[in-house]
């Protein structure tokens, strides 16, 4: 049985504390940045200046977003560099070179720009053409976008950043186990793939990704090398539990309800923002900072609710994994190993769990496995 590394836990607490502080700084900076654009009149001024020589709503939105988002990206780049490169190296979690980190940033920026511009154009198309019910139409649009993205991500987006290869003969036993486990759970998968996580990190992970004909099992090579077959099986059983319990539609449905409420409340608040900051309407490109602020505030307020819902579904998936495999010791050992390898804090404070955790704390999951009695 793998034991908790107490020295690693000291580092985990420090690492988690720093990440929370950086998250607060990042959120605060985003809100202040957008607020400055509104209060100073830069947002209206930029739109007025661009409208003087740009014809067409589509291009006006794109150029406005490019300038507004581009300046934000450059100002926020030092924080991103520290958070995603310096900090993981400081805690001996990253294996990535600065060159590879820069390449990832460029890839991420390119993918984010394409998806972001596409989404933004659709959002403002809805804002221009649906009147006061824009919030309802936008909810439907976001639902459709989420489903399409979930289906296409494993085959179009994820391969941009990582290499995926079939497990092959070297891990034939593991592949057979996982395929049989998926069949037992009544879940069809396209195959089992190894992801080259070690190119960036020492952390381990696994997932069941995709929807319908793109659903597949993905294992980080860091997990394959460090975990036993039984441990990997219990981790994947947890992921299969999400599909058995229909957690994808559950999460999409719950998220859609929160999104609809959020857009409705934002639609009411935008009436005040339009009159206060000289905007021409919600469809005005200059409204982008106001929409950003209002949606961010709503997400911050509802984050504990969203996380509590997610923790509930995660606990059900843990129950399924323990029941279908009957390998309580392997489950406990797997999550103990994850705590050690990923520098995961096993016993965070209750308020931290309430605000930030989408999964139950590792300690509670380990204890559940140790005390599990099959029904």
Secondary structure, DSSP 8 states (H G I E B T S, - for coil): -----HHHHHHHHHHHHHHHHHHHHHHHHHHHHHHHHHHTSHHHHHHHHHHTT--SHHHHHHHHHHHHHHHHHHHHHHHHHIIIIIHHHHTT-B---HHHHHHHHHHHHHHHHHHHHHHHHHHHHHHHHSGGGHHHHHHHHHHHHHHHHHHHIIIIIHHHHS-EEE--GGGHHHHHHHHHHHHHTT---S-EEEE-GGGTBS---EEEE-SGGG-EEEEEHHHHHHS-HHHHHHHHHHHHHHHHTTHHHHHHHHHHHHHHHHHHHHHHHHHHHHHHTT-S-TTSGGGHHHHHHHHHHHHHHHHHHHHHHHHHHHHHHHHHHHHHH--HHHHHHHHHHHHHHHT--SS--HHHHHHH-SS--HHHHHHHHHT----
